[in-house]
Amino acid sequence: MRMIIMNVLSRKSRHLLSGEPLSSSAKFISPLQNPKVALDGVDEPSETIATQTVFTRKSKYISHESVINFIKRERSPEDALEIFNKASAQRGFQHNNSTYGIILHKLAQCKKYQALDGVLHRMTYETCRFHEGIFLNLMKHFSKASKHERVLEMFHSIMPIVRSQPSLKAISTCLNLLVDGNETDLARKFLLSTQKDFHLKPNTCIFNIVVKHHCKKGDIRSAFEVMKEMEKSEVSAPNLITYSTVIDGLCVSGRLEDAIQLFEEMVSKHQIVPDALTYNALINGFCRGQKTDRAKKIMEFMKKNGCNPNIFNYSALMNGYCKDGKLEEAKGVLNEMKAAGLRPDTVVYTTLINWLCRSSKTNEAIELLKEMKENECKADEVTFNVILGGFCRENRYYEALNMLERLPNDGVYLNKASYRIVLNSLCKERELEKAVDLLALMLHRGFVPHVGTSNELLVSLCNAGKVNDAVRLLFGLVERGLKPDPLTWSVLIDLICRERKLLPAFELLDELLKLDLNFP
């Protein structure tokens, strides 16, 4: 069997031409053959070389591991499902929890939900034993796709397919995904129904999710009530996660002193040792409240008590100093981070670069950009957009345009915001020639300006007596599907007529009629 699989590519032509029928000991319903469970908008795929090779009549046995590996390697969900179906037809082969798990994962990953439903339906008739882990994985996929009702569907599929009551882990996973997705009403209804249907006695994990649910809603009072209920319980006392969640909720609500009081109670009364996440809630909270000196003291307290700050703690403090305009202190935090053996990431560098540029210190920002390169920390489009904005604030248009011209050749991806930042600034400062050149570069690279900016540029060109440039630019924009608003057309035609250039005016009117715009 292994030799057959290894010789897939070398024998592909013979298998494609052989037309050998598949041996089968049992019939099955293929999701591809059943119109109710066909792939979304996908025609039935032709047999792949891999499936032709693996599932020939010469195959006496195929292992579950082989099927799993083939499905994993298959990029196409259609072909992966074909492999899954072909395996079913092999003599003596029966799918198990693992093979079902991998095909469901593949279909969910590729958002082929109709085919996924077909496989789930088929599972209800299988005799093999399934585990609820399959459904926990599907819940996460649907939550990531913001399909929260389907998260609930997957939970309720556990009982009929796994044939056992969902565990506390399944309940807590579903509840947590709903809370993280801000589906507070669904989360509340789900919790009430599970308490009724499964006689649920919440454990610490579930209590913590409920606390997080209340804190996300800003209902700190209810969060404290849940904590009191936990304290009464013999098996579900509040733990570090409980306290950290409520401390963060208090900080977000601006109740900083209450957060400190709860922190002290946690440490002194309950002897719970805080971690970096707990400290980060306090540091972030005091920085948001423009009390960076207190945030710095919290970090010093953190170090003295044997908890080494991580990159998130340093980043929060540095960002707080930046927002307070204390850039020297922010640079000091960056140096402290490096001295502690931590490597600043792109977000950390970009945060400081942003505030340096906003404070007209673009040269210092450029030095940080060089440091990033030396430390093999890759700057992204956000980093470069910040620096482009810094150049424009200081009227350093030559450097901004040079960066836009050069970066794509260096393999750096720029987005439309990169060009719009510079173009907007050029239009604002009436640097019309540079603006026209940049717009031409944008269009050449497949980017279009914001309609407001293009309108402003067209009118500015006409007001400056550059009617021909305006007309050429206008038709270039129209060719790429960008339609200036009717008011801009009206202004342009009026200005062109004042210049006594009737031919361009008639051309514009003809184009206007073609576009079927409502001309005022």
C-alpha positions as CSV (number, residue, x, y, z in Angstrom):
1,M,0.0,0.0,0.0
2,R,2.8,2.4,0.9
3,M,4.5,1.8,-2.5
4,I,1.2,2.6,-4.3
5,I,0.9,5.9,-2.4
6,M,4.6,6.9,-3.0
7,N,4.3,6.3,-6.8
8,V,1.4,8.7,-7.3
9,L,3.0,11.1,-9.7
10,S,5.1,8.7,-11.7
11,R,2.0,6.5,-12.5
12,K,-0.5,9.3,-12.9
13,S,-1.1,8.8,-16.7
14,R,-1.8,5.1,-16.4
15,H,-4.3,5.7,-13.7
16,L,-6.1,8.5,-15.4
17,L,-6.6,6.3,-18.5
18,S,-7.3,3.0,-16.8
19,G,-10.9,3.8,-15.8
20,E,-10.8,0.9,-13.3
21,P,-14.0,0.8,-11.1
22,L,-13.7,1.1,-7.4
23,S,-14.3,-1.9,-5.2
24,S,-16.8,-1.4,-2.5
25,S,-18.4,-3.5,0.2
26,A,-20.9,-1.0,1.4
27,K,-22.9,1.9,-0.1
28,F,-22.6,5.4,1.2
29,I,-24.2,8.8,0.5
30,S,-21.6,11.2,-0.8
31,P,-22.1,14.9,0.1
32,L,-21.1,15.7,-3.4
33,Q,-23.8,13.5,-4.9
34,N,-26.6,14.7,-2.7
35,P,-27.8,18.1,-3.9
36,K,-28.8,19.0,-0.3
37,V,-25.3,18.8,0.9
38,A,-23.3,19.8,-2.2
39,L,-20.4,22.3,-1.9
40,D,-21.4,25.9,-2.0
41,G,-21.3,27.0,-5.6
42,V,-18.8,24.3,-6.6
43,D,-19.3,21.8,-9.4
44,E,-18.6,18.2,-8.7
45,P,-14.8,17.9,-9.0
46,S,-13.1,15.4,-11.2
47,E,-11.1,12.6,-9.6
48,T,-7.7,13.7,-8.5
49,I,-4.5,11.8,-9.3
50,A,-4.0,11.2,-5.6
51,T,-7.3,9.5,-5.1
52,Q,-7.0,7.5,-8.3
53,T,-3.7,6.1,-7.1
54,V,-4.6,5.4,-3.5
55,F,-8.0,3.9,-4.1
56,T,-7.4,1.4,-7.0
57,R,-8.7,-2.2,-7.0
58,K,-5.2,-3.4,-6.1
59,S,-5.5,-1.7,-2.7
60,K,-6.4,-4.4,-0.1
61,Y,-6.1,-2.1,2.9
62,I,-5.7,1.6,3.5
63,S,-5.0,3.0,7.0
64,H,-6.7,5.8,8.8
65,E,-3.3,7.6,9.0
66,S,-2.9,7.5,5.2
67,V,-6.3,9.1,4.7
68,I,-5.7,11.7,7.3
69,N,-2.3,12.7,5.7
70,F,-3.8,12.9,2.2
71,I,-6.6,15.1,3.4
72,K,-4.2,17.3,5.3
73,R,-2.0,17.8,2.2
74,E,-4.9,18.5,-0.1
75,R,-5.4,22.2,-0.6
76,S,-8.7,21.9,-2.4
77,P,-11.6,21.1,-0.1
78,E,-13.4,19.5,-3.0
79,D,-10.5,17.1,-3.5
80,A,-10.2,16.5,0.2
81,L,-13.8,15.5,0.4
82,E,-13.3,13.2,-2.7
83,I,-10.5,11.4,-0.8
84,F,-12.7,11.0,2.2
85,N,-15.5,9.5,0.1
86,K,-13.2,7.2,-1.8
87,A,-11.8,5.8,1.4
88,S,-15.4,4.9,2.5
89,A,-15.7,2.7,-0.6
90,Q,-12.6,0.6,0.2
91,R,-13.1,-2.9,1.4
92,G,-12.8,-3.3,5.1
93,F,-12.4,0.5,5.7
94,Q,-14.5,2.4,8.1
95,H,-14.0,6.0,9.1
96,N,-13.3,6.8,12.7
97,N,-13.3,9.9,14.9
98,S,-9.9,11.1,13.5
99,T,-10.8,10.9,9.8
100,Y,-14.1,12.7,10.4
101,G,-12.4,15.3,12.5
102,I,-9.8,16.1,9.8
103,I,-12.4,16.5,7.0
104,L,-14.7,18.6,9.1
105,H,-11.7,20.8,10.0
106,K,-10.8,21.2,6.4
107,L,-14.3,22.1,5.3
108,A,-14.8,24.5,8.2
109,Q,-11.4,26.1,7.5
110,C,-12.4,26.7,3.8
111,K,-15.9,27.8,4.8
112,K,-17.6,25.0,2.9
113,Y,-20.5,24.9,5.4
114,Q,-23.1,23.1,3.2
115,A,-20.7,20.2,2.6
116,L,-19.8,20.3,6.3
117,D,-23.5,19.8,7.2
118,G,-23.7,16.8,4.8
119,V,-20.8,15.2,6.7
120,L,-22.4,15.9,10.1
121,H,-25.6,14.4,8.9
122,R,-23.8,11.3,7.8
123,M,-22.1,11.0,11.2
124,T,-25.6,10.4,12.8
125,Y,-25.7,7.0,11.0
126,E,-22.2,5.9,11.8
127,T,-21.5,3.2,14.4
128,C,-18.0,4.4,15.4
129,R,-17.5,6.3,18.6
130,F,-17.1,10.1,18.3
131,H,-15.5,12.5,20.8
132,E,-16.8,16.0,21.6
133,G,-13.4,17.5,20.7
134,I,-14.6,17.5,17.0
135,F,-17.4,19.9,18.0
136,L,-15.2,22.1,20.2
137,N,-13.0,22.6,17.2
138,L,-16.0,23.4,15.0
139,M,-17.3,25.9,17.6
140,K,-14.0,27.8,17.4
141,H,-14.2,27.9,13.6
142,F,-17.7,29.3,13.6
143,S,-16.9,31.8,16.3
144,K,-13.9,33.0,14.3
145,A,-16.3,33.5,11.3
146,S,-18.8,35.4,13.6
147,K,-21.4,32.7,13.1
148,H,-22.5,32.6,16.7
149,E,-25.8,30.8,16.2
150,R,-23.8,28.0,14.6
151,V,-21.6,27.8,17.6
152,L,-24.7,26.9,19.6
153,E,-25.7,24.4,16.9
154,M,-22.4,22.6,17.2
155,F,-22.9,22.4,21.0
156,H,-26.3,20.9,20.6
157,S,-25.0,18.4,18.0
158,I,-22.8,16.8,20.7
159,M,-25.7,14.8,22.3
160,P,-27.1,13.1,19.2
161,I,-23.8,12.4,17.5
162,V,-21.4,11.7,20.4
163,R,-24.3,10.1,22.3
164,S,-23.3,11.5,25.6
165,Q,-24.0,14.6,27.6
166,P,-21.7,17.6,26.9
167,S,-19.0,17.9,29.4
168,L,-18.3,21.0,31.5
169,K,-15.4,21.7,29.2
170,A,-17.8,21.8,26.2
171,I,-20.2,24.1,28.1
172,S,-17.4,26.5,29.2
173,T,-15.9,26.5,25.7
174,C,-19.3,27.5,24.1
175,L,-20.0,30.0,26.8
176,N,-16.6,31.6,26.5
177,L,-16.8,31.9,22.7
178,L,-20.2,33.6,22.9
179,V,-18.8,36.1,25.5
180,D,-15.7,36.8,23.5
181,G,-17.9,37.4,20.5
182,N,-19.9,40.0,22.5
183,E,-23.0,37.9,22.1
184,T,-24.0,38.6,25.7
185,D,-27.7,37.8,25.2
186,L,-27.0,34.4,23.6
187,A,-24.5,33.7,26.4
188,R,-27.0,34.4,29.1
189,K,-29.7,32.3,27.4
190,F,-27.2,29.5,26.9
191,L,-26.1,29.5,30.5
192,L,-29.7,29.4,31.8
193,S,-30.7,26.6,29.4
194,T,-27.7,24.4,30.4
195,Q,-28.4,24.9,34.1
196,K,-31.9,23.7,33.4
197,D,-31.3,20.9,30.9
198,F,-28.1,19.5,32.4
199,H,-28.6,20.4,36.0
200,L,-25.3,22.3,35.7
201,K,-23.4,23.2,38.8
202,P,-20.9,25.8,37.6
203,N,-17.2,25.3,38.4
204,T,-14.6,28.0,38.7
205,C,-14.0,28.1,34.9
206,I,-17.7,28.7,34.2
207,F,-18.0,31.3,37.0
208,N,-15.0,33.1,35.5
209,I,-16.6,33.3,32.1
210,V,-19.7,34.8,33.7
211,V,-17.6,37.3,35.5
212,K,-16.0,38.2,32.2
213,H,-19.4,38.5,30.6
214,H,-20.5,41.1,33.2
215,C,-17.2,43.0,33.0
216,K,-17.5,43.3,29.2
217,K,-21.0,44.8,29.6
218,G,-19.6,47.2,32.2
219,D,-21.7,45.7,34.9
220,I,-19.1,45.5,37.6
221,R,-21.7,45.2,40.4
222,S,-23.0,41.9,38.9
223,A,-19.4,40.7,38.6
224,F,-18.8,41.3,42.3
225,E,-22.1,39.4,43.1
226,V,-20.8,36.4,41.1
227,M,-17.5,36.6,43.1
228,K,-19.5,36.5,46.4
229,E,-21.4,33.4,45.1
230,M,-18.0,31.8,44.3
231,E,-16.8,32.5,47.8
232,K,-19.8,30.8,49.3
233,S,-19.1,27.7,47.1
234,E,-16.8,25.0,48.6
235,V,-15.3,24.1,45.2
236,S,-15.4,27.3,43.1
237,A,-13.5,29.9,45.1
238,P,-12.3,33.0,43.1
239,N,-8.8,32.5,41.6
240,L,-6.2,34.7,39.9
241,I,-8.2,34.8,36.7
242,T,-11.3,36.0,38.6
243,Y,-9.5,38.8,40.3
244,S,-7.6,39.8,37.2
245,T,-10.8,40.0,35.2
246,V,-12.6,42.2,37.7
247,I,-9.5,44.4,38.2
248,D,-9.3,45.0,34.5
249,G,-13.1,45.7,34.4
250,L,-12.6,48.3,37.2
251,C,-9.7,49.9,35.3
252,V,-11.6,50.1,32.1
253,S,-14.5,51.8,34.0
254,G,-12.0,54.4,35.4
255,R,-12.3,53.1,39.0
256,L,-8.6,52.9,39.5
257,E,-8.5,53.2,43.3
258,D,-11.1,50.4,43.6
259,A,-8.9,48.3,41.3
260,I,-5.9,48.9,43.6
261,Q,-8.0,48.0,46.7
262,L,-9.2,44.7,45.1
263,F,-5.6,44.0,44.1
264,E,-4.4,44.5,47.7
265,E,-7.2,42.3,49.0
266,M,-6.3,39.5,46.5
267,V,-2.6,39.6,47.7
268,S,-3.0,40.2,51.4
269,K,-6.2,38.5,52.3
270,H,-6.3,35.5,49.9
271,Q,-2.5,35.1,49.3
272,I,-3.1,35.0,45.5
273,V,0.1,35.9,43.7
274,P,-0.5,38.2,40.7
275,D,1.0,37.5,37.3
276,A,2.1,39.8,34.4
277,L,-1.5,39.8,33.1
278,T,-2.8,41.2,36.4
279,Y,-0.2,43.9,36.5
280,N,-0.8,44.7,32.9
281,A,-4.5,45.5,33.7
282,L,-3.3,48.0,36.3
283,I,-0.5,49.5,34.2
284,N,-2.9,50.0,31.2
285,G,-5.6,51.4,33.5
286,F,-3.4,54.1,35.1
287,C,-1.9,55.0,31.7
288,R,-5.4,55.4,30.3
289,G,-6.1,57.7,33.3
290,Q,-3.0,59.7,32.4
291,K,-1.3,58.6,35.6
292,T,1.8,57.2,34.1
293,D,3.9,57.9,37.2
294,R,1.6,55.6,39.2
295,A,1.9,53.0,36.4
296,K,5.7,53.2,36.6
297,K,5.5,52.6,40.4
298,I,3.3,49.5,39.8
299,M,5.9,48.1,37.4
300,E,8.7,48.7,40.0
301,F,6.5,47.0,42.6
302,M,6.1,44.1,40.1
303,K,9.9,43.7,39.7
304,K,10.5,43.8,43.5
305,N,8.0,41.0,44.0
306,G,9.7,38.7,41.6
307,C,7.4,39.1,38.6
308,N,9.5,40.1,35.5
309,P,7.7,42.5,33.2
310,N,7.0,41.1,29.7
311,I,6.8,42.9,26.4
312,F,3.1,43.8,26.9
313,N,3.8,45.5,30.3
314,Y,6.7,47.6,28.8
315,S,4.6,48.4,25.7
316,A,1.6,49.6,27.8
317,L,3.9,51.9,29.9
318,M,5.7,53.2,26.9
319,N,2.4,54.0,25.1
320,G,1.2,55.8,28.2
321,Y,4.2,58.0,28.3
322,C,3.8,58.7,24.5
323,K,0.2,59.8,25.0
324,D,1.3,62.1,27.8
325,G,3.9,63.7,25.5
326,K,6.7,62.3,27.6
327,L,8.8,61.0,24.7
328,E,12.1,60.9,26.6
329,E,10.5,58.6,29.3
330,A,9.0,56.5,26.5
331,K,12.5,56.0,24.9
332,G,13.8,55.1,28.4
333,V,11.2,52.4,28.7
334,L,12.3,51.0,25.3
335,N,15.9,51.0,26.4
336,E,14.9,49.3,29.7
337,M,13.0,46.6,27.7
338,K,16.1,45.9,25.6
339,A,18.3,45.8,28.7
340,A,16.0,43.2,30.2
341,G,16.7,40.9,27.3
342,L,13.4,41.4,25.5
343,R,13.2,42.1,21.8
344,P,10.8,44.9,20.9
345,D,8.4,43.8,18.1
346,T,7.0,45.8,15.2
347,V,4.0,47.1,17.3
348,V,6.4,48.5,20.0
349,Y,8.6,50.2,17.5
350,T,5.7,51.5,15.5
351,T,4.1,53.0,18.6
352,L,7.1,55.1,19.4
353,I,7.8,56.0,15.8
354,N,4.2,57.2,15.5
355,W,4.5,59.6,18.4
356,L,7.9,60.8,17.3
357,C,6.5,61.7,13.9
358,R,3.5,63.4,15.4
359,S,5.9,65.5,17.5
360,S,7.8,66.6,14.4
361,K,10.8,64.3,15.3
362,T,10.8,62.3,12.1
363,N,14.6,62.1,12.0
364,E,14.5,60.2,15.3
365,A,11.8,58.0,13.9
366,I,14.0,57.2,10.9
367,E,16.8,56.2,13.3
368,L,14.4,53.8,15.0
369,L,13.5,52.4,11.6
370,K,17.2,51.7,11.0
371,E,17.4,50.0,14.4
372,M,14.5,47.8,13.5
373,K,16.3,46.7,10.4
374,E,19.5,46.0,12.3
375,N,17.6,43.9,14.8
376,E,15.8,42.0,12.0
377,C,12.4,43.4,13.1
378,K,10.4,43.8,9.9
379,A,8.6,47.1,9.5
380,D,5.1,46.8,8.1
381,E,2.9,49.1,6.0
382,V,1.6,50.8,9.2
383,T,5.2,51.7,10.2
384,F,5.9,53.2,6.8
385,N,2.5,55.0,6.7
386,V,3.4,56.7,10.0
387,I,6.8,57.9,8.6
388,L,5.1,59.1,5.4
389,G,2.8,61.1,7.5
390,G,5.7,62.5,9.5
391,F,7.4,63.6,6.3
392,C,4.3,65.3,5.1
393,R,3.8,67.2,8.4
394,E,7.3,68.6,8.0
395,N,6.7,69.4,4.3
396,R,9.4,66.9,3.3
397,Y,7.6,65.8,0.2
398,Y,10.6,64.8,-1.8
399,E,11.5,62.2,0.8
400,A,7.9,61.0,1.0
401,L,7.7,60.6,-2.7
402,N,11.1,58.9,-2.9
403,M,9.9,56.4,-0.2
404,L,6.7,55.7,-2.2
405,E,8.8,55.1,-5.3
406,R,11.5,53.0,-3.7
407,L,9.7,50.7,-1.2
408,P,7.8,48.4,-3.7
409,N,11.1,47.8,-5.4
410,D,12.6,46.7,-2.1
411,G,9.8,44.2,-1.6
412,V,7.8,46.2,0.8
413,Y,4.0,46.1,0.3
414,L,2.2,49.4,0.5
415,N,-1.5,49.8,0.7
416,K,-3.7,52.5,-0.7
417,A,-3.5,54.5,2.6
418,S,0.2,55.0,1.9
419,Y,-0.4,56.9,-1.3
420,R,-3.5,58.7,0.1
421,I,-1.6,60.1,3.0
422,V,0.9,61.9,0.7
423,L,-1.6,62.8,-1.9
424,N,-4.0,64.4,0.6
425,S,-1.1,66.4,2.0
426,L,0.0,67.6,-1.5
427,C,-3.5,68.7,-2.4
428,K,-3.8,70.5,0.9
429,E,-0.6,72.4,0.3
430,R,-1.4,73.0,-3.4
431,E,1.6,71.1,-4.6
432,L,-0.3,70.3,-7.7
433,E,2.4,69.1,-10.0
434,K,3.7,66.6,-7.4
435,A,0.1,65.6,-6.7
436,V,-0.6,64.8,-10.4
437,D,2.6,62.8,-10.7
438,L,1.8,60.8,-7.5
439,L,-1.8,60.2,-8.8
440,A,-0.4,58.8,-12.0
441,L,1.9,56.5,-10.0
442,M,-1.1,55.4,-7.9
443,L,-3.2,54.6,-10.9
444,H,-0.3,52.7,-12.6
445,R,0.1,50.5,-9.5
446,G,-3.7,49.8,-9.3
447,F,-4.6,52.2,-6.4
448,V,-7.4,54.8,-6.7
449,P,-7.5,58.0,-4.6
450,H,-10.4,58.9,-2.2
451,V,-13.1,60.6,-4.2
452,G,-13.0,63.7,-2.1
453,T,-9.2,64.1,-2.7
454,S,-9.6,63.6,-6.5
455,N,-12.4,66.1,-6.6
456,E,-10.3,68.6,-4.7
457,L,-7.4,68.0,-7.0
458,L,-9.4,68.4,-10.2
459,V,-11.0,71.7,-9.1
460,S,-7.6,73.0,-7.9
461,L,-6.0,72.3,-11.3
462,C,-8.8,74.2,-13.1
463,N,-8.5,77.1,-10.7
464,A,-4.8,77.2,-11.4
465,G,-5.4,77.4,-15.1
466,K,-4.3,73.7,-15.8
467,V,-7.6,72.7,-17.5
468,N,-5.9,70.3,-19.9
469,D,-4.2,68.5,-17.0
470,A,-7.6,68.3,-15.2
471,V,-9.4,66.8,-18.2
472,R,-6.7,64.2,-18.8
473,L,-6.7,63.3,-15.1
474,L,-10.5,63.1,-15.1
475,F,-10.7,60.7,-18.0
476,G,-8.0,58.6,-16.4
477,L,-10.0,58.3,-13.2
478,V,-13.2,57.5,-15.1
479,E,-11.5,54.7,-17.0
480,R,-10.6,53.1,-13.7
481,G,-14.2,53.2,-12.5
482,L,-13.9,56.3,-10.2
483,K,-16.8,58.6,-10.8
484,P,-16.5,62.2,-9.5
485,D,-19.7,63.5,-7.9
486,P,-22.1,65.6,-10.0
487,L,-21.1,68.8,-8.3
488,T,-17.5,68.3,-9.3
489,W,-18.6,67.8,-12.9
490,S,-20.6,71.0,-12.8
491,V,-17.7,73.0,-11.4
492,L,-15.2,71.5,-14.0
493,I,-17.5,72.3,-16.9
494,D,-18.1,75.8,-15.6
495,L,-14.4,76.5,-15.2
496,I,-13.5,75.1,-18.6
497,C,-16.2,77.2,-20.3
498,R,-14.8,80.3,-18.6
499,E,-11.4,79.4,-20.1
500,R,-13.3,79.4,-23.5
501,K,-12.2,75.8,-24.1
502,L,-15.4,74.4,-25.5
503,L,-14.1,71.2,-27.0
504,P,-13.0,69.8,-23.6
505,A,-16.4,71.0,-22.2
506,F,-18.3,69.0,-24.8
507,E,-16.2,66.0,-24.2
508,L,-17.0,66.1,-20.5
509,L,-20.7,66.5,-21.2
510,D,-20.6,63.4,-23.5
511,E,-18.8,61.4,-20.8
512,L,-21.3,62.6,-18.3
513,L,-24.2,61.3,-20.4
514,K,-22.5,58.0,-20.8
515,L,-22.1,57.6,-17.0
516,D,-25.8,58.5,-16.5
517,L,-25.1,60.7,-13.5
518,N,-27.7,63.0,-12.1
519,F,-26.3,66.3,-13.3
520,P,-27.5,69.3,-11.4
